[in-house]
Amino acid sequence: MEEKLMSILVVGGAGYIGSHMVKRLIEQGQEVVVVDNLSTGHRKAVDEKARFYEGDIRNHVFLKGVFDRENINTVVHFAAFSIVPESMEKPLKYFDNNTAGMVALLEEMRDHDVKRIIFSSTAATYGVPEKSPIEENDRQAPINPYGESKLMMEKIIRWADQAYGIKFVALRYFNVAGAYPDGSIGEDHGPETHLTPIILQVAAGQRDQLKIFGDDYNTPDGTNVRDYVHVLDLVDAHILAINYLKAGNDSDVFNLGSSTGFSVKQMVEAAREVTGEPIPAEIAERRPGDPDSLIAASQKARDVLQWQPQYDDVKEIIQTAWNWKQQHPRGYEDR
Ligand code: UFG
């Protein structure tokens, strides 16, 4: 069968990042199959041109059925739990869904001779960085079960490559934000824990104020510094990674960030400018497990994948999230 008629399987395609990937792939004329158990994703986030299967990748019978029925040649794997504080309380939930889920997926890929996977890793695999900006070969020493579960996924896939020739690209995301610029899909977690959507809930009058988790960190203004990357730039990197593997290149890992750090206070200020709303904020206790600063060295993705992020200004990133928020104040309930 011709390559064109083959499908890309997007696992976790109803989630925040996965749904943006699905929409972009469909815009590019790709055949897309989505698997999602809807534990955190939204059915309405999935483009209607994708073929959707509701189920869990740890359910062997279910997953085998999808691979039997569909003509899959590449897997893009987003399905995971990703809330750091929750992982501290419920580590086994993370090792089960994230790590064991990856094993189940790789088994099915092996059995169906599917040889390419792109998957979401994270800056959390580095733990407290030994230097900044963080490069791909820097020490990986996670300080929470979430980061550990993702590091284990990276290790498992290396051995699966060695044994079965399953080629992979692991993309270590920094802080993903923003939405489809037309406001059609965006970020909607329940409960929401991420900074940008929480700031915008305050801007929209749905929360009284933002709590800034600590202002005594070792950073210029004392609040945590993070590297914010637009979800569509991230999606573009996945598409480049698919092409990179299709061209016969070897498995590899890449950081995905903008290489610029913004503090929590700077993010609030940027959001005030974008929204024109006052966005009250107060300093609160530190949240456990937050490193002072996380900034990506992303030159490798730029050099090797030819990745060229389009959003280099956090205000533009926040603006796209604000478009989504204004069109869908209660997220997918309003879609
Ligand atoms: N923050 C606040 N107030 C809030 C929410 C967040 O001050 O109400 C701060 C956090 O302390 C942190 C920053 O805003 O300094 C960003 O917090 P997020 O929760 O948005 O993002 P994290 O940096 O904690 O986590 C993100 C991803 C994780 C991933 C991690 C990798 O959400 O999945 O980056 O570093 F593991």
Boltz pocket constraint, residues with backbone or C-beta under 6 A from the ligand:
constraints:
  - pocket:
      binder: B
      contacts: [[A, 82], [A, 83], [A, 84], [A, 122], [A, 123], [A, 124], [A, 146], [A, 173], [A, 174], [A, 175], [A, 193], [A, 194], [A, 195], [A, 196], [A, 198], [A, 210], [A, 211], [A, 212], [A, 213], [A, 214], [A, 224], [A, 225], [A, 226], [A, 264], [A, 287], [A, 290], [A, 291], [A, 294]]
      max_distance: 6.0
